[in-house]
Amino acid sequence: MRITIPEFDLLNPADEVRLARAIEAGVLAAEALNRDENLLGATAAELRQLVAAGHAAQRGFFLANLKLVASISHQWATRATLPVDELFQEGCVGLGEAIRRWDHCRGSKFSSFAYPLVEGAIMGAALLRCGELNASRFQARTALEVRRACRHLEAQLGRQVDVAELARQLGRDEAAVARSLQLARPSALSDTLVNVLSWEEDYASIEEHDQATPPPWLTELPAQERVVLEFRYGFRGPQASCETLAERLGISESTVRRIEKRGLSRARRLLAAS
């Protein structure tokens, strides 16, 4: 599934400043109305117009930057094997926070300011959903900070850095930095479900006659899809429902269905090509 973003006009630096000023004026006008204060001699009707213009500016600012959120969401959905729509929602929260916090007077480009906030919101959600079920949001944020520091140091030095070097740079415990890097590593996220799917010992007591003979094409599927299909269609014992698999894996039913659908689609292509 891909997030489809309607075409909105992109903002140039002048547009960003104009909208930011309109948002600020709307916030000030709303505060004046709430306190029943006179703002530079403006009437209540004029203040309400400023509030409405501020809301419209904020909406326009938000919509014009949705492609940034969609791009980062798709990257992490692929890495983490998570629903892109869930990550997109988290990214939108990060985008809203970036709009509230951006100071146009500093001269920075909005997308440069917003990117780490959007990615942080998405990555935090991905880390909490992928395998590290006991990870707190604080741990996720710490992992993101360590990963960013690592990338920054490597960019400065022009080479890869090891854990000890990064720990010295951050002034943190080496073991803690290593754990944060492992948690934040995108490649580890994509392997999480495969690790969780090692259920052989749980089904060791199943009788042989309860299992269907798996078709040859099943072995050609990726591990995630193969194991989900094996349990869903009785190739490893009694058929398991999506609800049962979701509970066992600690993921949503929609994720199980999506993996199943992807596996069936890949199986059809394999059969058509054979």
C-alpha positions as CSV (number, residue, x, y, z in Angstrom):
1,M,0.0,0.0,0.0
2,R,1.2,3.5,-0.8
3,I,0.0,6.8,0.6
4,T,-1.4,8.9,-2.3
5,I,-1.0,12.6,-1.7
6,P,-3.1,15.0,-3.8
7,E,-1.2,17.6,-5.8
8,F,-0.6,20.7,-3.7
9,D,1.4,23.8,-4.7
10,L,4.9,23.6,-3.3
11,L,6.0,26.4,-1.1
12,N,9.0,28.6,-1.9
13,P,10.9,30.4,0.9
14,A,8.7,33.5,0.5
15,D,5.5,31.5,0.7
16,E,6.8,29.8,3.9
17,V,7.5,33.1,5.6
18,R,4.1,34.6,4.5
19,L,2.2,31.6,5.8
20,A,4.2,31.5,9.0
21,R,3.4,35.2,9.7
22,A,-0.3,34.6,9.0
23,I,-0.2,31.7,11.5
24,E,1.5,33.9,14.1
25,A,-1.1,36.7,13.6
26,G,-3.9,34.2,14.0
27,V,-2.5,32.9,17.2
28,L,-2.1,36.4,18.6
29,A,-5.6,37.3,17.5
30,A,-7.1,34.2,19.1
31,E,-5.3,35.0,22.4
32,A,-6.6,38.6,22.3
33,L,-10.2,37.3,21.7
34,N,-9.9,34.9,24.6
35,R,-8.7,37.6,26.9
36,D,-11.1,40.1,25.5
37,E,-8.2,42.5,24.8
38,N,-7.9,45.2,22.2
39,L,-5.1,44.3,19.8
40,L,-3.7,47.4,18.0
41,G,-7.2,48.9,17.8
42,A,-8.6,45.9,15.9
43,T,-12.3,45.1,16.2
44,A,-13.5,41.7,17.3
45,A,-14.6,41.0,13.7
46,E,-11.1,41.8,12.4
47,L,-9.6,39.6,15.0
48,R,-11.8,36.7,14.0
49,Q,-10.7,37.2,10.4
50,L,-7.1,37.0,11.4
51,V,-7.9,33.8,13.3
52,A,-9.6,32.3,10.2
53,A,-6.7,33.4,8.0
54,G,-4.2,31.8,10.4
55,H,-6.1,28.5,10.4
56,A,-6.2,28.6,6.6
57,A,-2.4,29.3,6.5
58,Q,-1.7,26.4,8.9
59,R,-3.8,24.1,6.8
60,G,-2.0,25.2,3.6
61,F,1.4,24.8,5.2
62,F,0.5,21.3,6.4
63,L,-0.9,20.1,3.1
64,A,2.0,21.4,1.1
65,N,4.4,19.3,3.2
66,L,2.5,16.0,3.2
67,K,4.8,14.6,0.5
68,L,7.7,14.9,2.9
69,V,5.8,12.8,5.5
70,A,4.7,10.3,2.9
71,S,8.3,9.8,1.7
72,I,9.7,9.2,5.1
73,S,6.7,6.9,6.0
74,H,7.3,4.7,3.0
75,Q,11.0,4.4,3.8
76,W,10.3,3.2,7.4
77,A,7.3,1.0,6.4
78,T,9.7,-0.9,4.1
79,R,12.4,-1.2,6.7
80,A,10.1,-2.1,9.6
81,T,7.4,-4.2,7.8
82,L,4.7,-2.0,9.3
83,P,1.5,-0.4,7.9
84,V,2.5,2.7,6.1
85,D,-0.8,4.4,7.0
86,E,0.0,4.1,10.7
87,L,3.5,5.5,10.3
88,F,2.1,8.3,8.1
89,Q,-0.3,9.3,10.9
90,E,2.6,9.5,13.3
91,G,4.6,11.6,10.8
92,C,1.7,14.0,10.5
93,V,1.9,14.6,14.2
94,G,5.6,15.3,13.8
95,L,4.8,17.7,10.9
96,G,2.2,19.6,13.0
97,E,4.8,19.9,15.8
98,A,7.4,21.3,13.3
99,I,4.9,23.9,12.0
100,R,4.3,25.1,15.6
101,R,8.0,25.2,16.4
102,W,9.5,26.6,13.2
103,D,10.9,30.2,13.6
104,H,11.0,31.8,10.1
105,C,13.1,34.6,11.5
106,R,16.1,32.3,11.8
107,G,16.3,31.9,8.0
108,S,16.3,28.1,8.0
109,K,14.4,26.2,5.4
110,F,11.3,24.6,6.8
111,S,11.9,21.2,5.3
112,S,15.3,21.0,6.8
113,F,13.8,21.9,10.2
114,A,10.9,19.6,9.9
115,Y,12.7,16.5,8.6
116,P,14.2,15.3,11.9
117,L,10.9,15.9,13.8
118,V,8.9,14.0,11.3
119,E,11.4,11.2,11.1
120,G,11.7,11.1,14.9
121,A,7.9,10.6,15.2
122,I,7.9,7.9,12.6
123,M,10.9,6.1,13.9
124,G,9.7,6.2,17.5
125,A,6.5,4.5,16.4
126,A,8.4,2.0,14.3
127,L,10.7,1.1,17.2
128,L,7.8,0.6,19.6
129,R,6.0,-1.6,17.2
130,C,8.9,-3.8,15.9
131,G,10.1,-6.4,18.3
132,E,11.3,-4.2,21.0
133,L,7.9,-4.4,22.7
134,N,9.3,-3.4,26.1
135,A,11.0,-0.3,24.7
136,S,9.7,2.9,26.1
137,R,9.3,6.0,24.1
138,F,12.2,7.5,26.0
139,Q,14.4,4.5,24.8
140,A,13.2,5.1,21.2
141,R,14.0,8.8,21.4
142,T,17.4,8.0,22.9
143,A,18.1,5.5,20.1
144,L,17.2,8.1,17.5
145,E,19.6,10.7,19.1
146,V,22.5,8.2,19.2
147,R,21.9,7.2,15.5
148,R,21.9,10.9,14.5
149,A,25.0,11.6,16.4
150,C,26.6,8.6,14.7
151,R,25.7,9.8,11.3
152,H,27.0,13.3,12.1
153,L,30.3,12.0,13.4
154,E,30.8,9.8,10.4
155,A,30.0,12.7,8.1
156,Q,32.6,14.8,9.9
157,L,35.3,12.1,9.8
158,G,34.5,10.7,6.4
159,R,34.5,7.1,7.7
160,Q,32.6,4.7,9.8
161,V,33.0,4.9,13.6
162,D,32.9,2.1,16.1
163,V,30.8,2.0,19.3
164,A,33.7,2.9,21.6
165,E,34.5,6.0,19.6
166,L,30.9,7.1,19.5
167,A,30.5,6.5,23.2
168,R,33.5,8.7,23.9
169,Q,32.2,11.4,21.7
170,L,28.8,11.4,23.5
171,G,30.2,10.9,27.0
172,R,28.0,7.8,27.5
173,D,28.5,4.2,28.6
174,E,29.7,2.1,25.7
175,A,27.2,-0.7,26.4
176,A,24.3,1.7,26.5
177,V,25.4,3.3,23.2
178,A,25.6,-0.2,21.7
179,R,22.1,-1.1,22.8
180,S,20.8,2.2,21.3
181,L,22.5,1.6,18.0
182,Q,21.0,-1.9,17.8
183,L,17.6,-0.6,18.6
184,A,17.8,2.1,16.0
185,R,19.3,0.1,13.2
186,P,16.8,-0.1,10.4
187,S,18.1,-3.4,9.1
188,A,17.3,-4.9,12.6
189,L,13.7,-3.8,12.3
190,S,13.1,-5.7,9.1
191,D,14.5,-8.9,10.7
192,T,12.4,-8.6,13.8
193,L,9.3,-10.4,12.6
194,V,11.4,-13.3,11.3
195,N,13.0,-13.7,14.7
196,V,9.6,-13.6,16.4
197,L,8.2,-16.2,14.1
198,S,10.4,-19.1,15.4
199,W,7.5,-21.1,16.9
200,E,8.7,-24.6,16.2
201,E,9.0,-25.6,19.9
202,D,5.5,-24.4,20.5
203,Y,4.2,-26.8,18.0
204,A,6.5,-29.7,18.6
205,S,3.7,-31.8,20.1
206,I,1.5,-31.6,17.0
207,E,0.8,-35.0,15.5
208,E,2.1,-35.6,12.0
209,H,-1.3,-36.4,10.5
210,D,-2.6,-32.9,11.6
211,Q,-0.2,-31.2,9.1
212,A,-0.8,-30.8,5.4
213,T,2.0,-31.3,3.0
214,P,3.5,-27.9,2.0
215,P,3.6,-27.2,-1.7
216,P,7.1,-26.7,-3.3
217,W,6.6,-23.0,-4.0
218,L,6.2,-22.3,-0.3
219,T,9.9,-22.7,0.3
220,E,10.6,-20.0,-2.3
221,L,8.8,-17.3,-0.3
222,P,10.6,-14.9,2.1
223,A,10.6,-16.1,5.7
224,Q,7.9,-13.8,7.0
225,E,5.4,-14.7,4.3
226,R,6.3,-18.4,4.3
227,V,5.8,-18.8,8.1
228,V,2.5,-16.8,8.1
229,L,1.1,-18.9,5.3
230,E,2.2,-22.1,6.9
231,F,0.3,-21.4,10.0
232,R,-2.7,-19.7,8.3
233,Y,-3.3,-22.7,5.9
234,G,-2.4,-25.6,8.1
235,F,1.0,-26.6,6.8
236,R,2.4,-26.5,10.4
237,G,-0.6,-28.0,12.2
238,P,-4.1,-26.6,12.8
239,Q,-5.0,-23.5,10.9
240,A,-4.4,-20.3,12.9
241,S,-6.6,-17.3,12.6
242,C,-5.2,-13.8,12.0
243,E,-6.3,-12.8,15.5
244,T,-4.3,-15.7,17.0
245,L,-1.2,-14.9,14.9
246,A,-1.5,-11.2,15.8
247,E,-1.7,-12.1,19.5
248,R,1.3,-14.4,19.3
249,L,3.5,-11.9,17.4
250,G,2.4,-8.8,19.3
251,I,1.4,-7.1,16.0
252,S,-1.9,-6.0,14.6
253,E,-4.3,-8.2,12.7
254,S,-4.0,-5.9,9.7
255,T,-0.2,-6.5,9.6
256,V,-0.8,-10.3,9.6
257,R,-3.4,-9.9,6.8
258,R,-1.0,-7.7,4.8
259,I,1.8,-10.3,5.1
260,E,-0.6,-13.0,4.1
261,K,-1.8,-11.0,1.1
262,R,1.7,-10.3,0.0
263,G,2.7,-13.9,0.3
264,L,-0.3,-15.1,-1.7
265,S,0.4,-12.5,-4.4
266,R,4.0,-13.6,-4.6
267,A,2.9,-17.3,-4.8
268,R,0.6,-16.6,-7.7
269,R,3.5,-15.0,-9.6
270,L,5.7,-18.0,-8.9
271,L,3.1,-20.4,-10.1
272,A,2.4,-18.3,-13.2
273,A,6.1,-18.3,-14.1
274,S,6.6,-22.0,-13.5
